[in-house]
Amino acid sequence: MTAPYQRRRDPQPVSQGWEIAAAAIGGALLGLGLAALAGLGLASALFGGGWVWPHGSDTIGHVIGGVLAGHPGQGLPLTQLELVASPGAVYGCIAGCELIVIMLAVAIGVLVSRYRRPNDARSGMATRSEADLVLGVSQLRAAQEIIRPDRYPRAGLQPSPSRVWRRPHLGPKRDA
């Protein structure tokens, strides 16, 4: 029979678990939505009549809904709707902007996972080469009693066979 599951206790908890995932999903959706708007604006600037960008949060929701429904430019005011490029150019630019956002997200994820690992024992310790670079071999050998006192005890502190610890004498021994 195995012992019951014991909850892991983290001395510095980052979160309860779901907050980081919710923030990552929210950030991904925000990035993809802004990339779609940037693709619409870029396509209109390159292949249409000029740069378009929705003004206000209500307009942003309608424009993204129009892009998802297959009608780019839906929800824009009439002055900006005239500047929107053809749907093929718009969706090509949106795909390019989305690809750039996804590549940036993957690159950031790789960097974070490479340099920030929870419970990694190496995070605060120097490697052998770093210690050698900073201290040098001669400094390490001079401080070996301090660094590893269990392997290199000081010469004067080694117990000799004649200095074995004995129980102190507490007076005359009495027979019971």
Secondary structure, 3 states (H helix, E strand, C coil): CCCCCCCCCCCCCCCCCHHHHHHHHHHHHHHHHHHHHHHHHHHHHHHCCCCCCCCCHHHHHHHHHHHHHCCCCCCCCHHHHCCCCCHHHHHHHHHHHHHHHHHHHHHHHHHHHHHCCCCCHHHCCCCHHHHHHHHHHHHHHHCHHHHCCCCCCCHHHCCCHHHCCCCCCCCCCCCC
